[in-house]
Each structure stands twice: as structure tokens, then as C-alpha cells.
């Protein structure tokens, strides 16, 4: 650990972020399923926008993980 203690608040934030991440993953799956349904073609623009926001979120989350991870070696 990098010298800072992790109290109850840190633990709660970890759980909150985990739940947010699970929600975003499930939302992404739902959007992909809805995009594949022909009857949802009239909502294609909105679904594409939602998918783009989710891609930005996952990209930012991945880059933050790379940035804060300790160097190995």
C-alpha cells in the first residue's frame, strides 16, 4: 500500500465504484442487445450515443487503472 490508510470511507467508496462498474457493464450489454433488435432501429441514434458514453467511461477507467497501478520491476 502506498502509505495512506484505508478506513471505512475508502471501503465504502470501493464498493460504490464496484457497483457502478457492474451497472455500466450491464448497461453496455443491454445497449448492444437492443441495437441488434430490428424493432429498435428507430432509436439507433440514442443507443449509439449511450454506447459512446459507455466506451468513454470504460476507457477512462482503464487509463486510470494504468496510471495508479504500481510499477513492476
C-alpha positions as CSV (number, residue, x, y, z in Angstrom):
1,X,0.0,0.0,0.0
2,X,1.2,3.5,-0.8
3,X,1.3,4.9,2.7
4,X,-2.3,6.0,3.1
5,X,-4.6,4.2,5.4
6,X,-7.9,2.9,4.2
7,X,-10.7,3.4,6.6
8,X,-14.4,2.8,6.4
9,X,-15.0,5.6,3.9
10,X,-12.4,4.1,1.5
11,X,-14.0,0.7,1.8
12,X,-17.5,2.2,1.1
13,X,-16.1,4.1,-2.0
14,X,-14.6,0.8,-3.3
15,X,-18.0,-0.9,-3.1
16,X,-19.8,2.1,-4.6
17,X,-17.3,2.0,-7.5
18,X,-17.7,-1.7,-7.9
19,X,-21.5,-1.4,-8.1
20,X,-21.1,1.5,-10.6
21,X,-18.8,-0.6,-12.8
22,X,-21.2,-3.6,-12.7
23,X,-24.1,-1.3,-13.6
24,X,-22.1,0.2,-16.5
25,X,-21.2,-3.3,-17.8
26,X,-24.8,-4.5,-17.6
27,X,-25.9,-1.3,-19.3
28,X,-23.4,-1.8,-22.1
29,X,-24.7,-5.4,-22.7
30,X,-28.3,-4.2,-22.7
31,X,-27.5,-1.5,-25.3
32,X,-25.7,-4.0,-27.6
33,X,-28.7,-6.3,-27.3
34,X,-31.2,-3.5,-28.0
35,X,-29.1,-2.3,-31.0
36,X,-29.3,-5.8,-32.5
37,X,-33.1,-5.8,-32.5
38,X,-34.7,-4.6,-35.7
39,X,-37.7,-3.0,-33.9
40,X,-35.3,-0.7,-32.1
41,X,-33.9,0.8,-35.3
42,X,-35.8,4.0,-34.7
43,X,-33.8,4.5,-31.6
44,X,-30.4,3.7,-33.2
45,X,-29.1,7.3,-32.7
46,X,-29.8,7.3,-28.9
47,X,-28.4,3.8,-28.4
48,X,-25.3,4.8,-30.3
49,X,-24.9,7.9,-28.1
50,X,-25.3,5.8,-24.9
51,X,-22.8,3.3,-26.2
52,X,-20.3,6.1,-27.0
53,X,-20.6,7.4,-23.4
54,X,-20.1,3.9,-22.0
55,X,-16.9,3.5,-24.2
56,X,-15.6,6.8,-22.8
57,X,-16.3,5.6,-19.3
58,X,-14.6,2.2,-19.8
59,X,-11.6,3.9,-21.5
60,X,-11.2,6.4,-18.7
61,X,-11.5,3.7,-16.1
62,X,-8.8,1.6,-17.8
63,X,-6.4,4.5,-18.2
64,X,-6.9,5.5,-14.5
65,X,-6.1,1.9,-13.5
66,X,-2.9,2.0,-15.6
67,X,-2.0,5.4,-14.1
68,X,-2.4,4.5,-10.5
69,X,-1.0,0.9,-10.6
70,X,2.4,0.5,-9.1
71,X,5.3,-0.1,-11.5
72,X,6.5,-3.7,-11.6
73,X,10.2,-4.3,-12.0
